[in-house]
Amino acid sequence: MTTHGPENDDSPPKLIRVPSNVIYAATSDARSETVPNEKTEQGQSETDSREEAKTEFKEGGYGWVVVLAVALVNAHTWGLNSSYAVFLAYYLNSGTFPNASPLSFAFVGGLSVSIALLVSPLATICIRKFGTKTTLRIGVVFQAVSFIGASFTSQIWHLLLSQGICFGIGMGFAFTATVGVVPQWFTKKRSFANALSTAGSGFGGLIYSLATNAMIDKMGLAWAFRILAIISFVVNGFCSIILRDRNKAIGAVHVAFHKGVLKRREYWLYVFWGFFAMLGYVIVVFSLADYCQHVGFTASQGSIVSAMFNLSQGIGRPLIGLVSDRMGRINVAGLGTLIACAASFFLWIFAGKYFAGVIIYALFGMFAGCFWATVGPVGAEVVGVQLLPAALSIYWLVLVLPSTFAEAIAIGLKKPGANGYIDIQIFTGIMYAASFLAVWLLRSWKLGEMEKLGLTAAQRQADVQDDDVVRQIASNATSVQKRLSWSAYLKFFIVVERV
């Protein structure tokens, strides 16, 4: 069996720290924890079959059908969840639950996101044991049940259980089942394809922000929930039929907790980028509709602003993916986060007092949600596509905290009066600034690793397009690697280069 480490079966394989590290060595290491008695002959056979499958694989093809399926699932999970901004504004201003505090409503939205991330390890195990389609179908059922249950709520704890926890379980299983599938079908167009699929949440949020407000006005809260339950069940159920993965072909490692990634500093920079970005993103998504009513706009105008925010994400995410495939995935992730920071400080604070101004800020939503368009491709740059499912399983778990408490923090910072949102706006801008710092330090690490390997300009350019290129020269890595000082890494912080 060909490895990048010692050939002795008794010694652990050597991990080569390259930008797309953890390729075959890390995969065999992960398997050794779960299947300790695996024979060398079986490993040789599986390696050969993976190589043969990789030779036969052509980028795209049925992958574009997979992109469509995942986009529809995102539209009817995260897109539906984005419409909670409309629900939240309705709850806060209608008195439907008279004994509930604003903080309770904030936790409903926060729980839906945090529970979705909290169940990701369980969903990852479910993928390994039962497959992607079965895991997705579990999510479809939970989500439909949550909306039906919410339609009969009369107290706030009913809402927490249904629209909060149960919906979060459904969304978590559906999201975990689909998030790692699209990158398996693409290499050179990986970011673009992934961004197309995540754009579904933006278009879903656009449609359901407007539709939910209209349904509540014309048919009432209960029937709005029931209609959403029917639509999401039918669409997501159809997607579970046409979705296909390539888990076996690429040797994907679906381990709930792969402790090896936690020992890497670059992985923690990746985590901090998402942690702070999630704090800012959840606040913006759930607060915009209520912010509009707080400064004097109507509920209808608030739903329009929320819809424009989601439209910007729907159109902007594919553009972000397309640009990141050309300019570098980490570059675009960092610059998009920086723009979101600037928009929060300058557009939302100064222009958001006017309806036209808040619409302009909403149209910068593609940068506020830049994290979702790039998290998968950037993760592949950090841990490699094979370990991506296992790494993301831990990743989503870490993001439970910001998802749960982001909107609660916003409600706590909210004050009466025309400028009551100023503390929230400043806090959001600071979170995006911290997120940018983390991902830009991650960029410095990536450039430093390429410097260690002594890659030529052509090889660096190839790695921007396909992070598996580095693996092809990794057999020579041990002879060319060199140590870099911290000052060298700081130099990469300001260097202009595609990465």
MIZAKE-747729 format. One record per residue (C-alpha): y, x, z; chain; residue in one letter. Coordinates in steps of 0.5 Angstrom, whole numbers, plus 500, padded with zeros to 3 digits. Example, Ala and Ser with C-alpha at 12.3 -4.5 7.8 and 13.67 -1.06 7.14 Angstrom:
% MIZAKE-747729
- py	px	pz	kette	rest
- 491	525	516	A	a .
- 498	527	514	A	s .
END
This chain:
% MIZAKE-747729
- py	px	pz	kette	rest
- 500	500	500	A	m .
- 507	503	498	A	t .
- 512	503	504	A	t .
- 518	507	505	A	h .
- 515	510	512	A	g .
- 509	514	514	A	p .
- 503	512	510	A	e .
- 499	512	517	A	n .
- 497	505	519	A	d .
- 498	506	526	A	d .
- 505	508	526	A	s .
- 510	503	525	A	p .
- 514	503	518	A	p .
- 520	506	518	A	k .
- 527	502	517	A	l .
- 532	505	512	A	i .
- 539	503	513	A	r .
- 541	501	507	A	v .
- 546	495	505	A	p .
- 540	491	503	A	s .
- 536	494	508	A	n .
- 530	491	512	A	v .
- 526	490	505	A	i .
- 519	491	505	A	y .
- 518	495	512	A	a .
- 522	490	516	A	a .
- 518	484	513	A	t .
- 511	488	515	A	s .
- 514	489	522	A	d .
- 516	482	522	A	a .
- 509	480	520	A	r .
- 506	485	525	A	s .
- 509	481	531	A	e .
- 505	474	528	A	t .
- 499	477	525	A	v .
- 497	483	529	A	p .
- 490	483	525	A	n .
- 492	483	518	A	e .
- 488	488	514	A	k .
- 491	493	509	A	t .
- 487	490	503	A	e .
- 490	484	505	A	q .
- 497	487	505	A	g .
- 496	491	499	A	q .
- 494	484	495	A	s .
- 500	480	498	A	e .
- 505	486	496	A	t .
- 501	486	489	A	d .
- 502	478	488	A	s .
- 509	479	490	A	r .
- 511	484	485	A	e .
- 507	480	480	A	e .
- 511	474	481	A	a .
- 518	478	481	A	k .
- 516	481	474	A	t .
- 515	474	472	A	e .
- 521	471	475	A	f .
- 527	469	471	A	k .
- 534	468	474	A	e .
- 536	460	474	A	g .
- 531	456	470	A	g .
- 529	451	475	A	y .
- 533	454	480	A	g .
- 539	450	477	A	w .
- 535	443	479	A	v .
- 535	446	486	A	v .
- 542	447	486	A	v .
- 543	440	484	A	l .
- 538	438	490	A	a .
- 541	442	495	A	v .
- 548	440	493	A	a .
- 546	433	494	A	l .
- 543	434	501	A	v .
- 550	438	503	A	n .
- 554	432	501	A	a .
- 550	427	505	A	h .
- 549	431	511	A	t .
- 555	436	512	A	w .
- 559	431	507	A	g .
- 558	425	511	A	l .
- 559	429	518	A	n .
- 566	431	515	A	s .
- 568	423	515	A	s .
- 567	424	522	A	y .
- 575	425	522	A	a .
- 576	418	520	A	v .
- 571	415	525	A	f .
- 575	420	530	A	l .
- 582	417	528	A	a .
- 579	410	528	A	y .
- 576	411	535	A	y .
- 582	414	538	A	l .
- 587	409	535	A	n .
- 583	402	535	A	s .
- 580	402	543	A	g .
- 573	400	540	A	t .
- 571	404	546	A	f .
- 576	402	552	A	p .
- 573	406	557	A	n .
- 572	412	553	A	a .
- 576	418	554	A	s .
- 579	422	548	A	p .
- 575	428	550	A	l .
- 568	424	550	A	s .
- 570	422	542	A	f .
- 571	430	541	A	a .
- 564	431	544	A	f .
- 561	426	539	A	v .
- 563	430	533	A	g .
- 562	437	536	A	g .
- 555	435	538	A	l .
- 553	433	531	A	s .
- 554	440	529	A	v .
- 552	444	535	A	s .
- 545	440	535	A	i .
- 544	441	528	A	a .
- 545	449	529	A	l .
- 541	448	536	A	l .
- 535	445	532	A	v .
- 535	451	527	A	s .
- 529	455	530	A	p .
- 525	449	531	A	l .
- 526	447	524	A	a .
- 525	454	521	A	t .
- 518	454	525	A	i .
- 517	447	522	A	c .
- 518	450	515	A	i .
- 513	456	516	A	r .
- 507	451	518	A	k .
- 509	445	514	A	f .
- 513	447	508	A	g .
- 520	446	506	A	t .
- 519	439	503	A	k .
- 516	436	510	A	t .
- 522	439	514	A	t .
- 527	436	510	A	l .
- 524	429	510	A	r .
- 524	429	518	A	i .
- 531	430	517	A	g .
- 532	425	512	A	v .
- 529	420	517	A	v .
- 533	422	523	A	f .
- 539	422	520	A	q .
- 538	414	517	A	a .
- 536	412	524	A	v .
- 542	415	527	A	s .
- 547	411	523	A	f .
- 542	405	524	A	i .
- 543	406	532	A	g .
- 550	407	531	A	a .
- 551	401	528	A	s .
- 549	397	535	A	f .
- 553	402	540	A	t .
- 557	398	545	A	s .
- 558	404	550	A	q .
- 560	411	549	A	i .
- 554	414	551	A	w .
- 550	410	546	A	h .
- 555	414	541	A	l .
- 553	420	544	A	l .
- 546	419	543	A	l .
- 546	416	536	A	s .
- 552	419	532	A	q .
- 552	426	536	A	g .
- 545	428	538	A	i .
- 540	424	533	A	c .
- 545	425	527	A	f .
- 545	433	529	A	g .
- 538	433	529	A	i .
- 537	430	522	A	g .
- 542	434	519	A	m .
- 540	440	522	A	g .
- 533	440	519	A	f .
- 535	438	513	A	a .
- 540	444	513	A	f .
- 535	449	515	A	t .
- 530	447	510	A	a .
- 535	448	504	A	t .
- 540	453	506	A	v .
- 536	459	504	A	g .
- 533	456	498	A	v .
- 538	457	493	A	v .
- 539	465	494	A	p .
- 531	465	492	A	q .
- 532	463	485	A	w .
- 538	468	483	A	f .
- 540	475	484	A	t .
- 546	476	479	A	k .
- 549	469	480	A	k .
- 547	468	487	A	r .
- 554	467	490	A	s .
- 556	462	485	A	f .
- 550	458	485	A	a .
- 550	458	493	A	n .
- 557	456	493	A	a .
- 556	450	488	A	l .
- 550	448	492	A	s .
- 555	448	498	A	t .
- 561	445	494	A	a .
- 556	438	495	A	g .
- 559	438	502	A	s .
- 566	438	500	A	g .
- 565	433	495	A	f .
- 561	429	500	A	g .
- 567	429	505	A	g .
- 572	427	499	A	l .
- 568	421	497	A	i .
- 566	419	504	A	y .
- 573	420	508	A	s .
- 575	415	503	A	l .
- 569	410	503	A	a .
- 568	410	510	A	t .
- 576	408	512	A	n .
- 575	403	506	A	a .
- 568	400	509	A	m .
- 571	400	516	A	i .
- 577	396	514	A	d .
- 573	391	510	A	k .
- 566	390	513	A	m .
- 567	393	520	A	g .
- 564	399	524	A	l .
- 557	396	524	A	a .
- 556	395	517	A	w .
- 560	402	515	A	a .
- 554	405	519	A	f .
- 548	401	516	A	r .
- 551	402	509	A	i .
- 551	410	510	A	l .
- 544	410	513	A	a .
- 541	407	507	A	i .
- 545	411	502	A	i .
- 543	418	505	A	s .
- 536	416	506	A	f .
- 535	414	499	A	v .
- 539	420	496	A	v .
- 536	425	501	A	n .
- 529	422	500	A	g .
- 530	423	492	A	f .
- 532	431	493	A	c .
- 526	432	498	A	s .
- 522	430	492	A	i .
- 525	435	487	A	i .
- 526	441	491	A	l .
- 522	447	490	A	r .
- 522	454	494	A	d .
- 520	461	493	A	r .
- 518	463	500	A	n .
- 511	465	498	A	k .
- 513	469	491	A	a .
- 519	473	495	A	i .
- 515	474	502	A	g .
- 520	470	506	A	a .
- 519	471	513	A	v .
- 520	464	517	A	h .
- 520	467	524	A	v .
- 525	463	529	A	a .
- 527	469	533	A	f .
- 526	476	529	A	h .
- 529	481	535	A	k .
- 530	487	530	A	g .
- 536	484	527	A	v .
- 539	483	534	A	l .
- 539	491	535	A	k .
- 544	492	529	A	r .
- 551	492	530	A	r .
- 552	490	523	A	e .
- 549	484	524	A	y .
- 553	482	530	A	w .
- 559	483	526	A	l .
- 556	478	521	A	y .
- 555	473	527	A	v .
- 562	474	530	A	f .
- 565	473	523	A	w .
- 562	466	523	A	g .
- 563	465	531	A	f .
- 571	465	530	A	f .
- 571	462	523	A	a .
- 567	456	526	A	m .
- 572	455	532	A	l .
- 577	454	527	A	g .
- 574	450	521	A	y .
- 571	445	526	A	v .
- 578	444	529	A	i .
- 581	443	522	A	v .
- 576	438	519	A	v .
- 576	434	525	A	f .
- 583	434	527	A	s .
- 587	433	520	A	l .
- 586	425	520	A	a .
- 588	424	527	A	d .
- 594	430	526	A	y .
- 597	425	521	A	c .
- 597	419	525	A	q .
- 600	423	531	A	h .
- 606	425	527	A	v .
- 607	418	524	A	g .
- 603	417	518	A	f .
- 598	411	517	A	t .
- 591	411	518	A	a .
- 590	411	510	A	s .
- 595	417	509	A	q .
- 590	420	514	A	g .
- 584	419	510	A	s .
- 587	421	504	A	i .
- 589	428	507	A	v .
- 582	429	510	A	s .
- 579	427	503	A	a .
- 584	432	499	A	m .
- 581	437	504	A	f .
- 574	436	502	A	n .
- 576	436	495	A	l .
- 579	443	495	A	s .
- 572	445	498	A	q .
- 568	441	493	A	g .
- 572	445	487	A	i .
- 574	451	491	A	g .
- 567	453	493	A	r .
- 564	454	486	A	p .
- 570	458	485	A	l .
- 569	462	491	A	i .
- 562	464	489	A	g .
- 564	466	482	A	l .
- 569	470	484	A	v .
- 565	473	489	A	s .
- 560	475	484	A	d .
- 565	479	481	A	r .
- 569	482	486	A	m .
- 564	483	492	A	g .
- 561	478	497	A	r .
- 564	481	503	A	i .
- 571	482	500	A	n .
- 572	475	498	A	v .
- 569	473	505	A	a .
- 574	477	508	A	g .
- 580	475	504	A	l .
- 578	468	504	A	g .
- 578	468	511	A	t .
- 585	472	511	A	l .
- 588	466	507	A	i .
- 586	461	512	A	a .
- 589	464	517	A	c .
- 596	465	514	A	a .
- 595	458	512	A	a .
- 594	455	519	A	s .
- 600	459	521	A	f .
- 605	458	516	A	f .
- 603	452	512	A	l .
- 600	447	517	A	w .
- 606	449	523	A	i .
- 612	449	518	A	f .
- 610	444	512	A	a .
- 605	439	516	A	g .
- 610	435	519	A	k .
- 611	432	512	A	y .
- 606	428	508	A	f .
- 607	432	502	A	a .
- 606	439	506	A	g .
- 600	437	510	A	v .
- 597	435	503	A	i .
- 599	442	501	A	i .
- 595	445	507	A	y .
- 589	441	506	A	a .
- 589	443	499	A	l .
- 587	450	502	A	f .
- 581	447	505	A	g .
- 577	452	500	A	m .
- 579	458	504	A	f .
- 578	454	511	A	a .
- 571	453	509	A	g .
- 570	460	505	A	c .
- 565	461	511	A	f .
- 560	456	508	A	w .
- 560	458	501	A	a .
- 559	466	503	A	t .
- 555	466	509	A	v .
- 548	466	505	A	g .
- 550	471	500	A	p .
- 553	476	505	A	v .
- 547	475	510	A	g .
- 543	478	504	A	a .
- 548	484	504	A	e .
- 546	485	511	A	v .
- 539	484	512	A	v .
- 536	483	505	A	g .
- 534	476	502	A	v .
- 527	476	505	A	q .
- 529	476	512	A	l .
- 535	472	511	A	l .
- 531	465	514	A	p .
- 529	469	520	A	a .
- 536	472	521	A	a .
- 540	465	520	A	l .
- 535	462	525	A	s .
- 538	466	530	A	i .
- 545	466	527	A	y .
- 546	458	527	A	w .
- 543	458	534	A	l .
- 549	463	536	A	v .
- 554	458	533	A	l .
- 552	452	537	A	v .
- 557	454	542	A	l .
- 564	454	538	A	p .
- 561	448	534	A	s .
- 560	444	541	A	t .
- 567	446	544	A	f .
- 572	447	538	A	a .
- 574	440	538	A	e .
- 574	439	545	A	a .
- 578	445	546	A	i .
- 583	442	541	A	a .
- 583	435	545	A	i .
- 585	439	551	A	g .
- 591	443	547	A	l .
- 594	437	544	A	k .
- 600	434	548	A	k .
- 604	428	547	A	p .
- 610	428	542	A	g .
- 612	430	535	A	a .
- 610	438	536	A	n .
- 604	436	540	A	g .
- 599	440	536	A	y .
- 603	446	536	A	i .
- 598	450	541	A	d .
- 592	447	537	A	i .
- 595	450	530	A	q .
- 596	457	533	A	i .
- 589	457	536	A	f .
- 586	456	530	A	t .
- 590	461	526	A	g .
- 588	466	532	A	i .
- 581	464	531	A	m .
- 581	466	523	A	y .
- 585	472	524	A	a .
- 579	474	529	A	a .
- 574	472	524	A	s .
- 577	476	519	A	f .
- 577	483	523	A	l .
- 570	482	524	A	a .
- 568	481	517	A	v .
- 573	487	515	A	w .
- 569	491	519	A	l .
- 563	489	516	A	l .
- 566	491	510	A	r .
- 567	498	512	A	s .
- 560	498	515	A	w .
- 557	497	508	A	k .
- 562	502	504	A	l .
- 559	507	509	A	g .
- 552	506	508	A	e .
- 553	506	501	A	m .
- 557	513	502	A	e .
- 551	515	506	A	k .
- 546	514	500	A	l .
- 551	518	495	A	g .
- 551	512	490	A	l .
- 554	513	484	A	t .
- 560	509	481	A	a .
- 555	505	477	A	a .
- 550	504	482	A	q .
- 555	501	487	A	r .
- 557	496	481	A	q .
- 550	494	480	A	a .
- 549	493	488	A	d .
- 555	488	488	A	v .
- 552	484	483	A	q .
- 545	485	486	A	d .
- 544	487	493	A	d .
- 537	489	491	A	d .
- 539	495	487	A	v .
- 539	499	493	A	v .
- 532	498	494	A	r .
- 530	501	488	A	q .
- 533	507	490	A	i .
- 531	507	497	A	a .
- 525	512	496	A	s .
- 530	517	496	A	n .
- 534	515	501	A	a .
- 532	519	507	A	t .
- 534	526	503	A	s .
- 541	524	501	A	v .
- 543	520	508	A	q .
- 548	523	512	A	k .
- 552	522	518	A	r .
- 559	519	518	A	l .
- 564	519	523	A	s .
- 568	513	526	A	w .
- 574	516	523	A	s .
- 570	515	516	A	a .
- 568	508	517	A	y .
- 576	507	519	A	l .
- 578	510	512	A	k .
- 573	504	509	A	f .
- 577	499	512	A	f .
- 583	500	508	A	i .
- 580	503	501	A	v .
- 580	498	495	A	v .
- 573	498	492	A	e .
- 568	492	490	A	r .
- 563	490	496	A	v .
END
